[in-house]
Amino acid sequence: MRVSFTVVGDPVPKARARTVRKGGRTWSFTPKKVVAWEKVVKAEASRHFPEPFNGPVALSLAFFMKRPKSRKKDNYVMTTPDLDNLEKAFLDGLNEVAYMDDKQVVVKSAVKRYIITGEPRVEVVVSALRNQVSLEGFLNR
């Protein structure tokens, strides 16, 4: 089974947890902007998944971002945010909706591009990987 959908909005990279010390207490939190983006991802994904996949999945992500005026000829984004940080926020947003846990993602492809027309967005394809060849026979030799 394969599910495709688009999340409209400026992609937000996963930021490191912030640590605060006050009055002898220390605690950590995820920045609000990251939490809000993960909620947007989860809400859109939940419209397309009646239940999470329970086996291995392949994930394809295409991040389309606004082109700065200084980058008239570039198609690919070679500046921040880093692609792996964009992926992390998205993977976490899909937890318990597209799959139970992002450890199920065994194949992944991603690209970040500048948009020429339209809104910033992320185009997503999640595919359940079924009928995989078992390695048990090889491992027990």
NORMOPE-V762624 format. One record per residue. SS is DSSP state (~ for helix, > for strand, _ for the rest). Layout:
ss->[SS/SS]
This chain:
ss->[_/>/>/>/>/>/>/>/_/_/_/_/_/_/_/_/_/>/>/>/>/>/_/_/>/>/>/>/>/_/_/~/~/~/~/~/~/~/~/~/~/~/~/~/~/~/_/_/_/_/_/_/>/_/_/_/>/>/>/>/>/>/>/>/>/_/_/_/_/_/_/_/_/_/_/>/_/_/_/_/_/_/~/~/~/~/~/~/~/~/~/~/~/~/>/_/_/_/>/_/_/~/~/~/>/>/>/>/>/>/>/>/>/>/_/_/_/_/_/_/>/>/>/>/>/>/>/>/_/_/_/_/_/_/_/~/~/~/~/_/_]
